[in-house]
């Protein structure tokens, strides 16, 4: 179970980590509107991720707000969601929390109350997975349920916050029946989160996020190369039907290259390929570097290998793609 930080000093240290991450964006001055008024604020625009943030202290809480309007084109901004931890102690009206796990890891969390959305509705409609997960935690008033968003010190923190902010925006734009205000059916993300395997030593939200990021990046590359091919997923990660000499190419992605993940991936490739035809080429997508012994075993099993690494911009860069596609 998680412990919610309540000490003034420990909350301040966690808040510093969050603010230092958010301040990596482009600094700008804009008018930020809130319930009951507006103020000119120093914001930080994260162009690649598509959101801005503002953070400062208050009398009894830290104010951390986010929005999705582009401040390069708008001078006045509106808030999508706030994550406001108390300065000290327990205040369940403050929606931001910092969580400490059993191993001493720090996490950012949210109590689940969002402006203009009932908490029961938010709890029902929030799509857990890479965006966060509901956990039990303890504060000075006892046990409670909170939404754990992401480890504070993980390099994907800002990306994960982007997913969380987008999810809040989606919920606010849809009615309780799952339709948008214009009557359109809700569009769901193609990220294949539920198939993610991860080592017990790794954080599940981090692994789901990384897995989805790699799958989506690979799919984007394949879609641009094969615009007329209907790429599919679920329960597999990616299937390119009818590509190359055979019945297509099947890809399975793992965010880790531990033994459990590789064994699971090999099993998935053989089970799924049986449904699509014996001539389906099987491709494993794993983080670099891969031990030579592992690559040898995969080759012996008839599985082609693509490796990836995350760049400084947190985008996957693939190696071995051309060989896997049979282009060299």
Secondary structure, DSSP 4 states (H G I P E B T S, - for coil): -EEE--SHHHHHHHHHHHHHHHTTSEEEEEEEEETTEEEEEEEEEETTTTEEEEEEE-SSBEEEEEE-S-TTT-SEEE-SEE--BBSSS--TTS-EEEEE-TTS-EEEEE-S-BTTB-HHHHHHH---BTTBEEEEEEETTEEEEEEEEEETTSTTHHHHHHHHHHHHHHHHHB-TTSBBTTSPBPPPP----TT----TTS-HHHHHHHHHHHHHHHHHHHHHH-TTS--B-SSSSEEEET-SSSSEEEEEE-S--SHHHHHHHHHHHHHHHHHH-TT-EEEEEEESP--HHHHHHHHHTTEEEEEEEE-TTS-EEEESHHHHTT--
